[in-house]
Amino acid sequence: MTIVFVSIALNIHQIGVADELYRLSGGNYWFVETGMSDTDNKKGGDSDFSERPYLIRATDGKDSESKVLQLIRNADVMIYGASPLKYLKERVKTGKLTFIYSERWLKKGLINLLSPRLIKQQLFYHIYCHNKPVYALCASAYAATDFNKMFSFKNKCFKWGYFTEIKEFDLESVLLQKRNSTKIRILWVARFLNWKHPEKMIYLASYLKESGITDFVIDMIGTGIELKIIKSEIKNQGLSGFINILGAMPNSKVVEAMKNHHIYCFTSDRQEGWGAVLNEAMGAGCCPVASIEAGSTGFLLKNEFNGLIYNDNNTVDFCKKVEWLFNHREAMESMSRNAYDTIKTIWSPVNAAGRFYELCNTLFSNQVVSINDGPCSLT
């Protein structure tokens, strides 16, 4: 099976699946970069993937563009990510198996229906793709619902996402160290933007303090336009002894920091397409407390099994769920263990790639998809 993945850049959230598909296909996998890799596209990574044998950059010149178009026409399977529509148009002409890899489209609600880019893509889908083997890989628990509102991909949406590297470590030793800690360590990692809601960590610290809980520390990693406001509020509310602002860190150090914290707070709202930081925190053995509005929460978490889910519009609900963990430490440790297992066994790059390979073979043979949960199950 020959597979080509066309997207803007190869980054840390795709490299694991890419490596595994290259192995599964016996070297018949290609990743086409259609744009230059900037800091945002690298998604916080500190690795260079330019030497991967399957990487092709469409911007390297006419010969490269010609090779890309030939691959798109000839490959058995194509995944189309964030890239110019011309590549999808070229692929759809062939009538071959194609997947559109997408986060949710209506991040700001129905107003997004006025987006010229969305209108253009939906018109193309309904005119040229509707009755062809074109499916959606949904990198958000809300993508299928958004597609349904636009009458797209009916019964053709599969769970997908971003997949982070899973490094082996002694989880029980890490949990033991945290069990013996005199303070509950809480972590928040994101850019300081209003839709990632860093202010919720101030509400949390104030709530815990007013509840008589003082054996905690909150560490916040990241930078952004809201940072000065957050720092000022921490000082004004007398919370400097509870909240530490640690600034920017390379991804490898962030993951190491996660291992030293009991709780990870994922406070993004519906504008968070996925949020791979949740994968990373779970894979590091943190117990997540996550907003239901973020794209990854509904796929990765089962409430009270591998984390706690709160209503994004209810800050008190968020604070009470964190407080509950202080009073139920055995449950917190159990959820941390289950979170790690979820990422290691189900939402791992290796499992996702294997599931995708299985899905393609199932669709080729016109059989019923038998994957019931996790990557490549119907959503």
NORZIUR-V366235 format. One record per backbone hydrogen bond with DSSP energy under -1.0 kcal/mol. NH is the residue of the N-H (numbers start at 1). CO is the residue of the C=O. If there is no record, write none. Layout:
BEGIN
NH CO
NH CO
END
This chain:
BEGIN
3 28
4 77
5 30
6 79
7 32
14 11
15 11
18 14
19 15
20 16
21 17
22 18
23 19
24 20
25 21
26 23
27 22
30 3
31 54
32 5
33 56
34 7
35 8
42 38
43 40
45 42
52 49
55 52
56 31
58 33
60 57
65 61
66 62
67 63
68 64
69 65
70 66
71 67
72 68
73 69
74 70
75 71
77 2
78 97
79 4
80 99
81 6
83 81
87 84
89 85
90 86
91 87
92 88
93 89
94 91
95 92
98 133
99 78
100 135
101 80
102 137
109 106
112 109
113 110
114 111
115 112
119 115
120 116
121 117
122 118
123 119
124 120
125 121
126 122
127 123
128 124
129 125
130 125
132 129
134 132
135 98
136 156
137 100
138 158
139 102
141 295
143 140
146 142
147 143
148 144
149 145
151 148
152 147
156 153
158 136
159 377
160 138
163 13
171 169
174 170
175 171
176 172
177 173
178 174
179 175
180 176
184 215
186 217
187 263
188 219
190 221
192 223
193 191
196 193
200 197
201 198
203 199
204 200
205 201
206 202
207 203
208 204
209 205
210 206
211 207
212 209
213 208
216 214
217 184
218 242
219 186
220 244
221 188
222 247
226 192
227 224
230 226
231 227
232 228
233 229
234 230
235 231
236 232
237 233
238 235
239 234
242 239
243 239
244 218
246 220
251 44
254 250
255 251
256 252
257 253
258 254
259 255
260 257
261 258
262 185
263 185
264 287
265 187
266 289
269 195
272 269
273 271
278 275
280 276
281 277
282 278
283 279
285 282
286 281
287 262
289 264
290 308
291 266
292 310
295 272
296 274
300 296
301 297
304 307
305 302
306 302
308 288
310 290
314 311
318 314
319 315
320 316
321 317
322 318
323 319
324 320
325 321
326 322
327 323
332 328
333 329
334 330
335 331
336 332
337 333
338 334
339 335
340 336
341 337
342 338
343 339
344 340
345 341
346 342
347 342
352 348
353 349
354 350
355 351
356 352
357 353
358 354
359 355
360 356
361 357
362 358
363 359
364 360
365 361
367 362
376 159
377 374
379 157
END
